[in-house]
Amino acid sequence: MKKEKKIILAIDGPAGAGKSSAGKLAAKRLGFTYLDTGAMYRAVALAVKESGVEIDEEYVSKILPHLDIELKDDKIFLNGVDISSKIRTPEMDLLASSVSRLKCVREFLGRLQRSIGEKGKVVAEGRDMGTVIFPDAAAKVFLTATPEVRAYRRLKQLKEKGVVADYDELVKQIKERDIADSTRDIAPLKPASDAMVLDSTDKDLNTVVNIIVDFSKKQFEKLEH
């Protein structure tokens, strides 16, 4: 039996493709709730780092029941503490990619993400939103860009926050993460079969958001007929 489509916009894509920026603005334009799943994985990564446990299924599974992750007003809280600035570093990017390979982490966060999206009217961005978490999303977008452009954008973000980073090192890290995310056994990074693939390499943010919102509205309108 075919599942009924939900009024959800799922945005997937590699690191630095602009998913967060586009997702936030698209959610605002649509009047939807914004679900930053990447921040959730970084929150778990931070908890693992601060706990000092190995990135291993056995050890990480023991700390997950003690984690309370909450998204509120563009901020993320871990056990009641605002960790928004702590998780936006190249180190946490790589650590998040490592913990996301663990089945226990994906199941733990998957349940949380689905509970948030249950009522619909959600913009969810991440790596497997359209393929695993919300396969019944009415609108799916796979946002991508060249590694070089993504590294430049990341460098600009980090500089604005006063974080020193090396461009060549960022390109290297992004390519490494692309390989890790797309070759993992559980929920590998790939476009959903019914996703619109959007290359943002030569497009500004406003253009990208316009394309995504227009596409989403058309998909949602189909549900009404």
Secondary structure, 3 states (H helix, E strand, C coil): CCCCCEEEEEEECCCCCCHHHHHHHHHHHHCCEEEEHHHHHHHHHHHHHHHCCCCCHHHHHHHHHHCCEEEECCEEEECCEECCCCCCCHHHHHHHHHHCCCHHHHHHHHHHHHHHHCCCCEEEEECCHHHHHCCCEEEEEEEECCHHHHHHHHHHHHHHCCCCCCHHHHHHHHHHHHHHHHHCCCCCCCCCCCCEEEECCCCCHHHHHHHHHHHHHHHHHHHCC
